[in-house]
Amino acid sequence: MVVLVLLLAGSSFGYLWYRLGEIKSVKCAACAVAAPGAPYNVLVVGSDSRAGNTGTAVQQFGSASQVGGQRSDTIKVLHVNPAAGTAQLLSIPRDTYVALSGMPSGTGLATDNKINTAFNSGPDPLIKTIENTFGIPISHFVIMDFSGVINLVQSVGGITLNFPYPVRDNDNGNNNSGLDITQSGCQTLNGNMALALARSRYYEYEVRPGVWEYDGSGDLGRIQRQDLIIEAVIDKVKSSSYNPLKVNSFLGSIVHDITKDDAMSTSMLLSLAQRFHAFSASSLKTLTLPTVGASSDAAGAVEVVQQPAANQMISQFLGTSPGPIVTPPLDAYGSPVTVPATTAPPSQGGGGQSSAVPTVPGTGPFNPTLC
């Protein structure tokens, strides 16, 4: 969405109206209505749905019959302040253990589960779960599938990232995401390579020829790499001179891979474009909900929310105290985690990363950076 905003500078207003109108819109019953001009939150979901996969996509990710249902492979909340022209991005680990809200009866899914399970029945249960668990009201949503990520990166001519080591994805000998960067230094990633990096949960780096070390950060490290890809795409668009033909190629390649709520109108998107067209990647503050890894009999490996750090971060993210919490996060045994009264938010560290986020051993120095 940020990239679409940035493209206004080189685009025709009427043409953007036409192209943005092609994005699929669906009703959102769970979305909260934000006051005109007030800050609001957009749920950004990376879906692992295989629906519509054909040809090489089936070989890479499987078909809908091979991998049924859908999960939210990526869950991020974008906090937009139109008046101030600022934006922040909060990532919620997909394995965060919560009490689900709004799940249709007969789904067979446990009430206490990983938060990505809520998306199996569409965005509404996921939105309700986020609102009820963390007190974050969601006014809009945007969903992008695997093909959308590939086409997005392809349409800007790839992105360039600096890898301190060769890296791969390795889950007991299986390269599930397809990540395979064989050289260190600045490398140009096409759409498939960028998606493989974004999806890697078993990230390994080669410290010397033939000797591989496991990063160990799992989904938390993957969130950092996803944020880096977003920044790289924004920087690529900002540094390029996009003529109308390039804009046509860019928008035409991704509008059919995106779904949004119907309250996010074309006029709203264009208004955002006018307000944020000069926004840069360095202005995007990124946060990750603080969690700690655990094992649950009901859901296997999970992430348990850390309090009071989580409430402090959410208050910092929203600029105010979160709303009432109906279904608190759960610990590894399925017991509610006490959510204390909000205290003063932690100070904001450099690079947009909150000091409330625990440092994961092996994370950071082995991740790529912008070139």
N, C-alpha and C positions, 0 to 999 in steps of 0.2 A: 504494500500500500504506500509506503514511503517512496519507493522508486517511482510509482505512478505519479505521485505528487511532483517529484523532481522533474519529470518530463514536460511539465507545462511550459517551461521556458522556451522549448523549441517546437511547440505544437500549436495547432489551430484549435481555438476554443470549441468551435462547432464539431471538429473532427473528434476531439476528446469526448465530447458529449455522446457522439455516435458509438465510439468504441467502448467506453465505460458502460454504456447501456446494454452491451452484449453480455456482461457478467451475469451469471445466473443468480437470482434472488429468491429467497424463501422466507416464510414468515417465522418470526421468533417470538413465541409466547412467553418465554422466560426473561426476555430482555427488559431492563429498566429504562424508563424514559428520563433522559437528562434535560435539565433546564436549558433554554436557549443561551448559548455563549458560555455555559459552565463546563468545567472539565468533565470528561467521560472516559470510559474504559472500553476497549475493543479486544475481544477474545480472538487470538490468532492461533489457528489449529493446523498442524501438519497431519493430514490423514494418511493412514496406511491402507485405506480401502483399495482393493484390487478391481473394483467394478469398472468395466469398460476397457480393461487391459487387453490388448491384442498384440500379435507379432512378437517383437523383441521384448516388449514390456512383460509378457507372460513368462519368457525365459528368465528375465531378471528378477521379477517380484512375485510371480505366480498369478493365476487367474482367480476370479471371485469364487469359483467352485473349489479351487485348491486351498485358498486361504479365505475362509468365510468371515463375514462381519466386518467391523472396522474398529480401530482404536485410534486414539489421539497420540500419534507418534511424537508430536511436539505440542506443548501447551505453553503459550505465552500470552500475557495480558499487556496491551499497549495503553498507557495512560496519556491521554492527549489533553493539553491545556491550550485551547484555541487563542485565548486572550494573550497569554504569555508567549505563545509560539514555541512551547517546549513539549518534549515527549520522553517518556521513560518506558522501559520494557522489563517486565517481571516474568521470569521463567519459573514454572511449577514442574518439578521432576515428575515424569509420567508414572513412576512407581510409588508416588506419595500415597500412604495408606489413610483412607478417609471413610466416613459414613456417606454412602451415595444418596443423592436426593433425586426425586422425580423419575426413577426407573419404572417403566411400564410393568404391570403385573404379568407374570408368566414368562419373563425373560430368562429365568433360571440363574440370574446373576446375584451373587450375595450382596447384601446391603453394605457390609464392610468389605472393601476391596481397594485395589489400586485405582487412582483417580482416572486413568486413561480408559478404564472399563466403562465409565459413564457415557463415553462417546459412541458406544456400540448402538445406542438408540437415538443418535443424532445430537445436535448441539444443545438442545434444551436441557436434558438432564445434566450435562457437563456444566452448563451455565448455573443451574440451580445448585449444584454441588459446590462450585466455587463461591457463590454468594453465601450459601448457608454455612460453609466450613470456614471461610476466611473473611467474610464480611465485605467482599469486594463486589460492588454492583457492576454488572456487565450491560452495556447499552447496545453494543453491536458485536457482530462476529464476522470473521473472514476465514474461509477454509481453503487450503491448497493441497493438492495431492502430489504423488511422486512425480508425475509428468510435468506438473506445474513448476516444480523446482528445477528440473532438467531444462525445460524450455525457457525459464527465466534467465538462467545463467548462459544458455546458448545464445539467447537473443541479444545479450550485451557483449558477445564475443569472448566469453569466458572470464574468469577472475584469476588474479595472480596472488599467490600466497607464499610466504617464506617458511620452509620446513627445516628445522634444525637437524632432523634425522630422517632417513627413509622410514615410512610408516605403513602399516597394514592393519586389517581387521582380522582377528584370529580367535575364534571360539572353539577351543579344543580341536584345532586343525581345520575348522570351517571358516572361510572368509564370507560371513553372512552379508555384509554390506557391499563387498566388492572393492573396498579401499586397498589401493596398491600404489604407493608413491615410492619409486625405486631410487630416487636421488634426493639429496638435501639441497637447500638453497631455494631461490625463487622459482616456482613452478606454475605454469598456466594450467588451470583446471577447466575442463569442459563441463557440460551439464551433468553427465553421468558421474564424473569424478567428484564434483561438488556434492551431489546427492550421497555418494558413498561416504564421503567425509562427514556429512551431516548426520548420517544414520549409524555410524560406527559406535558400538558400545563396548567392543573388545579391542581397544586401541593399543597397538604395540609399536615400539620404535626400535630401530636397529642401532645399538650403541657402537658396534664395530662389526665388520663383515661376518655374517652368520650368527651373531649374538643379538637376540631380541629380548626386550624387557617389556613386561605388561604394565601399562599405565595405571590401571587399577581404579580409575576415577569413574568408570561406568557412565551412567546417564549425566552425572554432574559435569564431567569433562566434555561430554557430547554437547551439552548446553553451551558451554564456552565456545566450542567450535562452530556451532550454529550461529551464535551472535557474531562471530568473526566473519562468516559467510555473508550475513546481512550487511555488515559494514563494508565488506569488499564490493558487493554489488552496488551499494549506494555510491561509494567512491568511484567505481568504474563509470557509472552513469554521469556523475558530476564532472568527471575529467574528460568526457567525450563530447564531441559536437554532434548532436543528434538532429539530422535533417528529417523532413517529413517521411521520407521513405524508410528510414531506420525506425522512426517512431511507429510507423504502420507495422513493420515486421515485429517490433517488440510487443506492442499491444496485441496484435493478432495472434501471437504465439502463446499468450498466457491467459487471455480473457475467458477461454473455455475450460481452463483448469482451476478456476476460482469460483467459489460460492460465497455469497454474502447475505446478510439479513435484508429484508425489503425496506426497512426504515433507513438504511444507508443509501440514500438516493443519489442519482447522478449529480444533481445540483449540490448536494452536500460534499461529494468527492471533489467537485470543481472548486468549491469554496475552500476546502482544505488545501487544494493545489495552489490557490492564490496565496494562502496564508503561509504555507510551508515550502514553497518552491526553492527557497535558498537554504533549506535545512541540510546539514552535513552529518556524516557518520560520527564525527567527533562530538556532536551535540547530543547523540543518543545515549542516555544513561541506561546501563543494563544491570539488573539485579537477579539473583537466584534465591528462591525461597530456601531458608536454611533447614536442612534435614540431616538425619544420620541413618546409615544403613542398618537394617535389622532383618530378621527372618521370622515369618509368620506361618503358622500351621495352615491358615486359611488361604493365604495368597502367595506364599513363598518369599522370595527376596523382595523387601519393600524399603521405602524411605519413610522415616518417622519425623514429623515436624518438630523442630526444636523451639520451645517456648522458654523465655519471653522474646527471644530473638526474632521469631516470625512476626509477632504482633508489632514489634518495633519497626521492622522493615516495611510492613504493610502500611503503617502510619506514615512513614517517610515517603513511601511510594505514592500514596493518595494525597498527601499533604494535609490529612485530617485523620481522626480515629476511624477504624473500619466500622461497618454496620454491625447490627446484632448477629451473633453467631448461634445458629440453630443446631447444627450437627458438627461438633468439634472433631478435629483430627484424632486418629486412633493410634495407640501404641502397637507394638508387634504382637500383642496378645488380644487385640481387639477392644481394649479398654479406652474410654475417652481420655484424651490428653487435656489436662486443665489449661484453659486459656485465661491468663491473668489479666487484670486491668492494664490498659495501655500505659506504658511509661514513655519517657522522652526517647525519641528515635536516635539511633547511633549516628555518629558523624559519617559523612560521605567521604570515602577514600578516593584516591586518584584513579583515573581510568573508568569511573562510573561503577566500580564494584564496591558494594557495601562491606564495611568491616565486620558486619554481623554474619557474613557467610564463612563457614568453617573452611580452612585450607585443606584440600585433599592431597595427600602425599602423591607425588608423581604428576600432579596437574600443573599446567602452566609452562614450565621450561621446555616441555616436549611437544606442546601444541604449536601449530603454525602461527605466524603473525602476518600482519599486512606488509607487503614489500615497499 
